[in-house]
Amino acid sequence: MSDPTIRSEVIEGVGVVTLDAPARRNAFDLAMCDEVCAVVDELEADPSVGALVVTGAGTAFCAGADLSHLGGGHGGSHRDGLLAVYEGFLRFARSPLPTIAAVNGAAVGAGMNLALACDVRLAGASSRFDTRFLQLGIHPGGGHTWMMRNLVGPQTTAATVLFGEVLSGAEAERTGLVWRCVPDDELLPLAIELAGRAAAAPRELVERVKATIGDMGSITDHVHAVDRELGDQVWSVGQPAFAEKLAALQRKISSTS
């Protein structure tokens, strides 16, 4: 059996997933994609975990995917091989937990998809965002163009996908591809700090809020948005956590009056 290519640990309620194949710059192969699914399944099953962070070992985040075996394994067809590779990043897209990509170096092709699949992207100063599909003679896949267009608009999508523009961390922040670009040594601590804020809240509440944000993409008017939130807000008001926080606030107000 080959050595594991995924490491995971839990830090103050945050599940930190590290792609750990630096010799190939953390590029996905089918075994790594299977490992990603197993590790995320395990972390989601742990009730102490309230958010996820994914990053890469060494100097790369994820340098794409090994496309040499697309016709082998998982059914033997190109379609099945591609779908199996997609699982390396789609598993994060499907997570009910808040997810942060801590992009510590090159994010190429499927590696960009991994970053795009997360709720928030943070970039280290040495990060690079490179779609590279066209340059490899392959059509974008895994929802790449949809994720990019929804996030940064048609012009930045065209510049990167069609015209091969590679974005630095600072340029990714300017275009809205990432939330923040920070010095490399601050990247993972910041990602864990941000994720920890979500992990500190009641897990079911956080999952409901994330689901609501996702649903808002298909809602086109304020009336329906109010209705979508109402049921979950009513539920939250009836939860012990809200009662505890309300009582604490009332005690604080009383002590200062």
N, C-alpha and C positions, 0 to 999 in steps of 0.2 A: 504494500500500500504506500502511495506517495505521501510525502510530508504535507501537513495541512498548510493551506495558503491563506487562511483567514484566522485572525486572532480577535478575541473579544474579551472585554472586561466590563464590570459595572462600577461606576464611580459616582457615588452620591445620587443614585437613582437614574443615572444616564448610562445606557448601553453603548459602549464605544466599540465599533467594528473597524478593524484595520485590515486592508488588503495587504497581504504579506508575501509577495513574490517579487522582491526588488530586482532580482536578476533579469526578469523580463518586464520590468517597470510596471508591475502589477496589472499586466494585461489579462483580461478574462480568458480562461479556457473553460471547457464544459465542467471540469471537476471543480474549479473555483466557483462557478455559478451555482452548482449544487451545494457547495459549502455555504455560500451566502444565504441560500434559502434555509438551510438547516440552522445556521447561527441566528438568523433573524427570528425564525420560529421559536427557538429556545429563549431568546431574550423577551419576546412578546409574551411567552408563557410565564415569565417571572413577574409576579405582581409587584415586586419592588422597583421594576423598571418603568419609567414614565416618559422616556424620550430616547432617541437614537442619534448617534453621531457616526458618520463613516469618513474614513481618511485612508491614506496610503502610507506604507512603509518606505523608507528611503527618500529619493528625490522626486518621485513621480506620484501622482494621485492614482491614475489608471490610464495606461497608454493604449486603450482600445481593446480589441479582442483578437484572439488567434483565429483567423478565418480559414486556416488550412484544412480544418476538419469539418467544414459545413456540410459535406456530403456524408459524413460518417457518424455513427451513433445516433441515438434518439430518433430512430425511424429511418435513417439513411438518406433523407432528402434534404435539399438546400433549405426548404421551408422549415422543416423540423429542426435542422441545425441552427438556423437563425433564431427561431422561437426559444430554443434552449439557451442560447447566449443572452437573449433579452432578459431572461429570468435574473441575471446578475444585477440588473438595475430595476426591473419592474417589481421585484420583491420589496424594494424600498418604497416605490410608488404606491404599492397596495397597503403599506403598513398603516394601521389606525393610529399609531403613535406619531407625535411630531418628529421630524427628521431634519438633520442638518448635515450638509456636506462640507467638510473642512478640506478644501482643495489645496494641497500642500505642494503641488508641482504640476506637471503636464496632465491635462485632462483631454484625451484625444478620442474622437469617435464615440464608441460605447462608453468610454470614461466620461465624456461630456454628458452622455445620457444618464449616467449614474448621478452626476451632480444635478442635472435638470430634474431628475425624479424626486429629489428631496424638496422639502418645504422651503428651506432657506439654504443659501450657499454663502460660505465665507471663503475668502481667498487669501492665501499667503502671498507675500510680495514676489516670490519666485514662481508663482503659478502661471500657467499658460492654458488658454482655452482654444482648442483646434478641432473643428468638426472633421476635416480631412476626408470625408466620404468621397467627394468628387475627385480629389487628387489620387485616391486609391482605385478609381474606376468603379465605384459601387454606389448605388443609390442610398440616401439616408434611410435609416430604419429605426424601429423601436419608438416611433412617434416623435423623432427628433425635430422635424420641421414644425410640428404642431406645438411642442413644448417651447421651442425657441420663439416662434411667432407670438404665442400667447404671453410670453415673458418680456420680450424686448422689441416686438413689432416687426413688420415686414422688411424694413430697410436693413436693420442689423442682421436679421436672419439671412437676407440675400447677400450681404457683405461677407458673412462668415461662411455660409454654405455654398453659394455660387462662386464667389470671388476669392475665397480662400484666405480671408483676413483672419489672423491669429491674434487673439486678445490677451494682453497682459492682465494681471490682477487688477491694476489700477484702471485699465480700459474697461474691464468687465464691470467694475463698480460704476464707472461713468455711464455705461449703457444700461445699467439695471440688471445685468446678468447675475451679479452677486450683491449681497447686502452690504458687505464691508470688505475692504482689502487692508490687511494688517501685516506688520512684520512677521516673518516666518515663525519666530519663537513665541509669538503671542497667539498664533492661530488656534492650536488645539485647546489651550486653556480658555480662550474666548468661546469656542464652540461648546465646551463642556459647561461653562458658566451660563450661556444662553439656554442650552438644553435643560440645565438644572432648574431654571425658572419654571419651565413647563412641567418638569418632573415633580416639582414641589407641590403642584396642585393636585386635587383628586383625579385619579386616572380616568374614570368614566367621564367626568366633566371635560377634561382635556380632549378625549376622543370625540365627544359630541361636538365640541367647538371646532375641531379640525374637520369633521364631517360637514358641519354647517358651512364652513369656508369653501369646501369643495362644491357643495350644492349651489352656492351663490353664482357659480359660473354659468349656470343655465337659467338663472332668474333675471328677468329684464325690467322689473319695475319695483318700486318701493313697497307697494301694497303686498305683493307676494313675498318680499323679503321679510317684512314684519311678521307675516303669518308663518314663514319657515322658522324664524327664531323663537316664536312665542311658546310653542310646546316645550322646547328644551329649556327655555328660561323658567317656565312654570315648574318643570321638573327640578331644576337646580335650586329654586327657592325653597323647595320642600326637603332638601338634603341636609343632614346634620352639619356638614362643613359650612354651609351658609349660615346656619343658626349660630354656630360657634364664632364665626368671624363677625357676625352682626353684634353678638353679645360683647365680644372683645372691644369693638368700636364704641359701643354704648358706654362701656366701663371707662374707656379712655376719655370720652367726652365728659362724663360725669366727674372724673378726677381733675379735669382742667377747668371746670366751670365754678 
